[in-house]
Amino acid sequence: MHVLFLVLNKKEQVKPVLRALMNSGVSGATLMQSTGMGRTLADEIPVFGGLRQALNGDTVGNTTIFSVIEDERVLETAIRRITEIVGDLEKPGTGILFTVPVDRVIGSRRKQAVGGAAQN
């Protein structure tokens, strides 16, 4: 079981990414508006000011999406579909994706069955 985190820089990609997660077998995700260090410090530190322009300076903030995913195949499918939408995450200004192992989840969630279908 892992939690997938995606910090997405382009707001127009949020809904397509959420649809891709759902179509991958992910039964739920949480979204938060977020702002990176570079954007926050851009006015104070000249180096970050240059980064602001490189990171589409007119855009304020990011969307952070995270989801606990039990099935490894669902996780890999979700990552593949996300990168099909957002492109090469190694390119500046795209976003960042990472996963973290999870050993316990307590609370309301839908359990994923083998093959990605959700069950109650």
N, C-alpha and C positions, 0 to 999 in steps of 0.2 A: 504494500500500500504506500502511495506517495501523495504529496500535495504538489500540484503543478502551479507555478506562479508565472504569470505573463504580465509584464509591464509594457503596455502598448502605447506608442507615441501618437498614432493617427486615430482620431475618434471615429472616422468613417469606417474603420475596420472592426469596430467593436461588435456590431450585430453580426456581420459575416463570421467572425471568430466564434461567437456564441452559438450560431447555427452549426458551425463545423464541430464544436465540442459536443453538442446534442446529437448530431449525426454520427459521431464517433462512439457513442454509448455513454457519454458523461451525463449523469443524472442531475447535476446541479453545480452552480458556481456562484461565487460572490464577487461583486465589483466594488471597487473603491476609487475615488478620484485621488490622484497622487501627484506629487511634484518632486522632481529630482534635485539633487544638490546643486547641479550646474545652473538650473533655472532659478533656484532660490538665491544663489550667491552672485548671479550675473551682474547685478548692479554694483556689487561691492568689490569684486575681483575681476580685473580686466581680462584675464585668461578665460574666465567663464562667460564674459560678455561676448567673446568671439564664438564660443560654443553655442550661445543662444541663437546666433544667426545661422549657424550650421544645423541646428536642430529645429528649423522652422520657427524662428523667433516670434511669429504671430500666434502660435499655438500656446495656450496656457495649460500646463499640466498634462498628465497622462491618465490612463485608466489601468488600474491593476486588477487583474482577474485571477482568482485562485480557486482551486477545486481539489478535493480529496478524491483520488482515483484508486480503486482497489485492484483492478485487473491490469496487469502489465501490458497486455495486448491493446487494451483500450487506451492506455497512456501513450504508447508508441503511435497508435493511429491518430490520436488527438494532436500530438506534436507534429506529425507529418502534415496533417490538414492545416494546422496553424501556419506552418512555414509556407504552404502553398498559397495562403492568403497574404501574409505579411511580407514574404520574400526572405532574403538572406538577413538573418538577425545579426550577422557579423558587421553589416553596414551601419555606420553611425546614423542616429536618428530614427532607427527602425523600432527598437524596443529590446527587451531582454526576457528570456525564458529560462527558468530553472526549476528543478524538482528537488524535493526534500523527502527522505524516507519518514514514514509515520508508523509508529507502533501501536497507537491507540487513538480512537475517536469516540468521544462521548457526546451524545446529543442526537437530534433529529436528522436523519439522512436516509436516503434510499439505498438499499444494498444492490450492487451490480451482480448480475448473474454471469456465468461463463458466456462469452460471446458478446458481452456488452449490454444485453437487454436489462432494463431496470425492473426491480421487483419491490414491493412494499414489505 
